[in-house]
């Protein structure tokens, strides 16, 4: 029987304390079934650094096992595999890139004479008042709220 092998994580930690095993299993089986071919190591998500048997991992990858995205990124961190990291974030989650600060430019305030001229023009020409047609005013409903 020909089947696809995956190197992936199996959660073994208690509630709110995630820790994982790095396992080799058939890709069609769920990781919690316990049907694993080999346990390659462990990864405590709170402590950070994984403990993985790199010789056995390279052996399984040479046989044809594919590493999951997270395991692939862990192997790159351990320098066991070369290449770029895989984005394992959800598609809806945007990748936040740090933006370099743009050089600040000084904004000059307008001269006092220009500001005075603009205010005098605004006082001299008041805005036109728009009145609503009488039909619209007559149809307005007054609602009183109970006290």
C-alpha atoms as a printed R data frame, in Angstrom:
    type eleno elety resid chain resno       x      y      z
1   ATOM     1    CA   UNK     A     1   0.000  0.000  0.000
2   ATOM     2    CA   UNK     A     2   1.424  3.338 -1.064
3   ATOM     3    CA   UNK     A     3   0.796  6.193  1.319
4   ATOM     4    CA   UNK     A     4   2.051  9.704  1.867
5   ATOM     5    CA   UNK     A     5   4.116 10.417  4.966
6   ATOM     6    CA   UNK     A     6   4.017 13.666  6.915
7   ATOM     7    CA   UNK     A     7   6.340 15.012  9.557
8   ATOM     8    CA   UNK     A     8   4.083 17.073 11.772
9   ATOM     9    CA   UNK     A     9   3.221 18.108 15.292
10  ATOM    10    CA   UNK     A    10   1.041 16.143 17.715
11  ATOM    11    CA   UNK     A    11  -0.226 18.084 20.710
12  ATOM    12    CA   UNK     A    12   0.453 16.407 24.032
13  ATOM    13    CA   UNK     A    13   0.370 19.337 26.462
14  ATOM    14    CA   UNK     A    14  -2.313 19.960 29.029
15  ATOM    15    CA   UNK     A    15  -4.867 22.736 28.723
16  ATOM    16    CA   UNK     A    16  -3.321 26.217 28.282
17  ATOM    17    CA   UNK     A    17   0.188 24.704 28.284
18  ATOM    18    CA   UNK     A    18   0.925 23.688 24.681
19  ATOM    19    CA   UNK     A    19   3.698 21.208 24.006
20  ATOM    20    CA   UNK     A    20   4.037 18.987 20.981
21  ATOM    21    CA   UNK     A    21   5.682 15.831 19.684
22  ATOM    22    CA   UNK     A    22   7.298 15.861 16.271
23  ATOM    23    CA   UNK     A    23   6.025 12.688 14.605
24  ATOM    24    CA   UNK     A    24   6.107 10.815 11.312
25  ATOM    25    CA   UNK     A    25   2.663  9.526 10.360
26  ATOM    26    CA   UNK     A    26   0.469  8.711  7.402
27  ATOM    27    CA   UNK     A    27  -1.009 11.905  5.979
28  ATOM    28    CA   UNK     A    28  -4.522 10.448  5.895
29  ATOM    29    CA   UNK     A    29  -4.555  9.703  9.631
30  ATOM    30    CA   UNK     A    30  -5.221 12.329 12.256
31  ATOM    31    CA   UNK     A    31  -2.322 13.030 14.619
32  ATOM    32    CA   UNK     A    32  -4.300 12.112 17.745
33  ATOM    33    CA   UNK     A    33  -5.002  8.538 16.579
34  ATOM    34    CA   UNK     A    34  -1.661  7.394 17.963
35  ATOM    35    CA   UNK     A    35  -0.752  5.524 14.771
36  ATOM    36    CA   UNK     A    36   2.689  7.058 14.332
37  ATOM    37    CA   UNK     A    37   5.651  5.480 12.621
38  ATOM    38    CA   UNK     A    38   8.247  7.278 14.725
39  ATOM    39    CA   UNK     A    39   8.523 10.062 17.295
40  ATOM    40    CA   UNK     A    40  11.303 12.376 16.134
41  ATOM    41    CA   UNK     A    41  11.368 14.814 19.021
42  ATOM    42    CA   UNK     A    42   9.425 17.401 20.972
43  ATOM    43    CA   UNK     A    43   8.646 21.088 20.911
44  ATOM    44    CA   UNK     A    44   7.539 23.104 23.907
45  ATOM    45    CA   UNK     A    45   5.801 26.162 22.481
46  ATOM    46    CA   UNK     A    46   6.265 28.192 25.674
47  ATOM    47    CA   UNK     A    47   9.988 27.510 25.983
48  ATOM    48    CA   UNK     A    48  10.628 27.929 22.266
49  ATOM    49    CA   UNK     A    49  13.517 25.693 21.214
50  ATOM    50    CA   UNK     A    50  12.549 22.307 19.772
51  ATOM    51    CA   UNK     A    51  14.424 19.066 20.455
52  ATOM    52    CA   UNK     A    52  14.448 17.079 17.200
53  ATOM    53    CA   UNK     A    53  16.542 14.108 16.087
54  ATOM    54    CA   UNK     A    54  17.870 15.657 12.876
55  ATOM    55    CA   UNK     A    55  19.453 12.439 11.524
56  ATOM    56    CA   UNK     A    56  16.156 10.571 11.604
57  ATOM    57    CA   UNK     A    57  14.312 13.610 10.231
58  ATOM    58    CA   UNK     A    58  16.667 13.783  7.244
59  ATOM    59    CA   UNK     A    59  16.247 10.019  6.746
60  ATOM    60    CA   UNK     A    60  12.450 10.294  6.623
61  ATOM    61    CA   UNK     A    61  12.630 13.275  4.283
62  ATOM    62    CA   UNK     A    62  14.942 11.323  1.953
63  ATOM    63    CA   UNK     A    63  12.398  8.490  1.923
64  ATOM    64    CA   UNK     A    64   9.703 10.946  0.815
65  ATOM    65    CA   UNK     A    65   8.069 12.360  3.931
66  ATOM    66    CA   UNK     A    66   6.913 15.965  3.668
67  ATOM    67    CA   UNK     A    67   7.284 18.333  6.611
68  ATOM    68    CA   UNK     A    68   4.284 20.434  7.606
69  ATOM    69    CA   UNK     A    69   4.654 24.205  7.401
70  ATOM    70    CA   UNK     A    70   5.379 24.662 11.097
71  ATOM    71    CA   UNK     A    71   7.844 21.762 11.255
72  ATOM    72    CA   UNK     A    72   9.539 23.074  8.103
73  ATOM    73    CA   UNK     A    73   9.996 26.472  9.795
74  ATOM    74    CA   UNK     A    74  11.364 24.769 12.934
75  ATOM    75    CA   UNK     A    75  13.863 22.810 10.830
76  ATOM    76    CA   UNK     A    76  14.990 26.030  9.133
77  ATOM    77    CA   UNK     A    77  15.521 27.595 12.584
78  ATOM    78    CA   UNK     A    78  17.678 24.588 13.534
79  ATOM    79    CA   UNK     A    79  19.579 24.935 10.218
80  ATOM    80    CA   UNK     A    80  18.683 21.364  9.238
81  ATOM    81    CA   UNK     A    81  16.942 22.492  6.040
82  ATOM    82    CA   UNK     A    82  17.816 25.369  3.748
83  ATOM    83    CA   UNK     A    83  15.282 27.604  2.093
84  ATOM    84    CA   UNK     A    84  12.692 30.200  2.975
85  ATOM    85    CA   UNK     A    85  10.157 29.911  5.747
86  ATOM    86    CA   UNK     A    86   6.561 29.127  4.829
87  ATOM    87    CA   UNK     A    87   3.776 31.498  5.871
88  ATOM    88    CA   UNK     A    88   1.623 29.328  8.125
89  ATOM    89    CA   UNK     A    89  -0.697 32.128  9.201
90  ATOM    90    CA   UNK     A    90  -4.338 32.066  8.328
91  ATOM    91    CA   UNK     A    91  -5.152 33.547  4.906
92  ATOM    92    CA   UNK     A    92  -7.330 36.203  6.559
93  ATOM    93    CA   UNK     A    93  -4.527 37.278  8.886
94  ATOM    94    CA   UNK     A    94  -2.412 39.928  7.161
95  ATOM    95    CA   UNK     A    95   1.352 39.824  7.414
96  ATOM    96    CA   UNK     A    96   2.475 42.850  9.390
97  ATOM    97    CA   UNK     A    97   5.516 44.500  7.895
98  ATOM    98    CA   UNK     A    98   7.480 47.095  9.778
99  ATOM    99    CA   UNK     A    99   7.379 50.398  7.927
100 ATOM   100    CA   UNK     A   100  10.435 52.610  8.077
101 ATOM   101    CA   UNK     A   101   9.650 56.096  9.280
102 ATOM   102    CA   UNK     A   102   9.410 58.651  6.488
103 ATOM   103    CA   UNK     A   103  11.534 61.775  6.876
104 ATOM   104    CA   UNK     A   104   9.537 64.480  8.584
105 ATOM   105    CA   UNK     A   105   8.961 67.681  6.642
106 ATOM   106    CA   UNK     A   106   8.261 70.974  8.312
107 ATOM   107    CA   UNK     A   107   4.881 72.526  7.653
108 ATOM   108    CA   UNK     A   108   5.001 76.287  7.554
109 ATOM   109    CA   UNK     A   109   2.074 78.237  8.938
110 ATOM   110    CA   UNK     A   110   0.542 80.807  6.563
111 ATOM   111    CA   UNK     A   111   1.512 84.400  7.059
112 ATOM   112    CA   UNK     A   112  -0.797 86.386  9.433
113 ATOM   113    CA   UNK     A   113  -1.791 88.782  6.610
114 ATOM   114    CA   UNK     A   114  -3.137 85.878  4.501
115 ATOM   115    CA   UNK     A   115  -5.179 84.514  7.406
116 ATOM   116    CA   UNK     A   116  -6.642 87.968  8.100
117 ATOM   117    CA   UNK     A   117  -7.654 88.383  4.431
118 ATOM   118    CA   UNK     A   118  -9.421 85.003  4.370
119 ATOM   119    CA   UNK     A   119 -11.417 85.733  7.521
120 ATOM   120    CA   UNK     A   120 -12.487 89.149  6.183
121 ATOM   121    CA   UNK     A   121 -13.702 87.496  2.949
122 ATOM   122    CA   UNK     A   122 -15.681 84.925  4.945
123 ATOM   123    CA   UNK     A   123 -17.391 87.652  6.987
124 ATOM   124    CA   UNK     A   124 -18.137 89.764  3.895
125 ATOM   125    CA   UNK     A   125 -19.789 86.898  1.946
126 ATOM   126    CA   UNK     A   126 -21.957 84.746  4.252
127 ATOM   127    CA   UNK     A   127 -22.960 81.322  2.972
128 ATOM   128    CA   UNK     A   128 -26.362 80.948  1.366
129 ATOM   129    CA   UNK     A   129 -28.999 79.358  3.595
130 ATOM   130    CA   UNK     A   130 -30.861 76.484  1.963
131 ATOM   131    CA   UNK     A   131 -34.496 76.180  2.973
132 ATOM   132    CA   UNK     A   132 -36.535 73.006  2.692
133 ATOM   133    CA   UNK     A   133 -39.710 73.090  0.566
134 ATOM   134    CA   UNK     A   134 -42.979 73.645  2.470
135 ATOM   135    CA   UNK     A   135 -44.292 70.157  1.551
136 ATOM   136    CA   UNK     A   136 -41.335 68.441  3.227
137 ATOM   137    CA   UNK     A   137 -41.724 70.557  6.366
138 ATOM   138    CA   UNK     A   138 -45.465 69.773  6.526
139 ATOM   139    CA   UNK     A   139 -44.801 66.024  6.275
140 ATOM   140    CA   UNK     A   140 -42.284 66.012  9.142
141 ATOM   141    CA   UNK     A   141 -43.537 63.969 12.076
142 ATOM   142    CA   UNK     A   142 -42.877 65.107 15.613
143 ATOM   143    CA   UNK     A   143 -42.271 62.241 17.995
144 ATOM   144    CA   UNK     A   144 -42.492 62.843 21.714
145 ATOM   145    CA   UNK     A   145 -40.856 60.406 24.081
146 ATOM   146    CA   UNK     A   146 -42.638 59.359 27.301
147 ATOM   147    CA   UNK     A   147 -41.131 60.722 30.487
